Amino acid sequence: MDDFLLRALAGGAGAALVAGPLGCFVVWRRLAYFGETMAHAGLLGIALSFALDTDVGLGVVAAALVAGAVIVVLERLPGFASDTLLGILANTALALGVIVVSLFETTRIDVASFLFGDVFAVSVRDLYWVGGGGALCLGILVAQWRSMLVMTIDSDMAAVEGVAVSRLRPLLVFLIAVLIAIAMKIVGLLMIVSLLIIPAAAARRLATSPEAMAIAAALLGVVAVASGMGGAIAWDLPGGPAIVVAAGAIFAGAALLGPLVRDLMQRCGGA
Amino acid sequence: MSVLALNDADLIRVDGVSVRAGGTLLIDQVDLAIRRGEILTVVGPNGGGKTTLVKAILGLLPLAAGQVIRRADLRVGYVPQRFGPDPVLPLTVGRFLALTAMADRERCTNVLARVGVKARTDHQLATLSGGELRRVLLARALLRDPDLLVLDEPVAGVDVAGQPELYDIIAALAHERNLGVLMVSHDMHLVMAASTRVLCLNRHVCCAGLPNAVTRHPEYIALFGSAWTEGLAVYSHHHDHRHDADGNVVSENHPKDERAAAPFSDHRHG
């Protein structure tokens, strides 16, 4: 296999392994639009990192975190549903990002590769982000799993039981920001949420425990990356979108066959 | 230094606690204390601040004034008023219980049986009925080996026949395990039987004391009407007042009802 293919597969699989369990929390806590808004703001971070000549990943993490903080402040505005506010912020941030990027010489930034992904151009530097950032995210998720789960079930109950709810919420936002930096090269800023929620939603149809759902989401994400990349090579399709379509197909399959598969797994487990 | 102020017998003491939301005073200078083996029930009208008081005591809301003094290492078991995890989170009853403590399966089953849940531990939480869910929540609170149980509407969603049974279980538990219980309720008769003390809250503490004394208190009668004072067995509703479309008591020429018609007006203490 060519080096670029190996890098693409390693980067995609690594991103999917982190996105699966993290995506479960996004699905459980209804943060899909929240994550999408953070991802759209990432383009501003890319422009910023070019302006300051720093690492693109750092710029994206910073911009996503700022967007997350702005959302938290905006949601205190009375009288607006949160999807309205998130829609406003996501689109404004994206438009601002495109404008700021357009101020640079066009040769320096390939906007499309950041917006739609460029999985077959994953570099060694990108793999450092996937490896380092991914390990950090998974480590935090494993260490804080019980606390985050109790908070997700009921945050007041968690607080009474001594869970540091006020620290866990920003931690979750931080994890999403890092994942955006990891996954933008794979599926692009516009479609990162699909890597978070589609495998997790598909896994819900197969799982009866939170842990099983997280593991299934990670594995289904890897399958989506591999099959999407395979399809992209076979039919000469753009990589990121092919991965997202593959994930969508996996969800459709799980939605239709989920109970059947669950029965089968239970029978095999019981035997 | 505030710990020193806690009486030996008290698990928790609330001193002049007020909570504000925006410009509105939700509860105003509430005092109370809870001891082991005692069931203190907070009753009061909707919007009277019962849940606010509970959340303030649990440290879930910032206090505008006053303080909550807890015994050091106080372990609290909490049953929130609203509880309904999204069905998108796959969670069995057993796993939900195990998340709270290092409870083994046998202990979970025993506690579930104690609170009268017939559902098996491998049932999904989302498939339980409202009543079963309340009992599972009580079981989970008990698994923490609490000193203090805080129960916000513990029988909400429990069928009518199950309600007295559940109050009996709570009273028996408080006695057996020597727990302090702080309970919030809006239904009067059943609560009166189960409580050792009652506190009537309508933003401020209207009255507090033994159940029988509270139900004879003029402010209590003004809030709930005389029908509530006569107990479940002889529930006879005296129509000495009328209700408007919202269920509020409409004042006639009755001094008692004038106060009832404006439950949020400032009460003057004679």
Interface residues (C-beta under 8 A of the other chain):
Chain A: V27 W28 R30 R146 L149 V150 T152 I153 D154 D156 M157 A159 V160 E161 A201 R204 A207 T208 S209 P210 A212 M213
Chain B: K55 L58 G59 L60 V76 Y78 P80 F83 P85 D86 V88 L89 P90 L91 T92 R95 F96 L99 T100 Q124 R144 V150
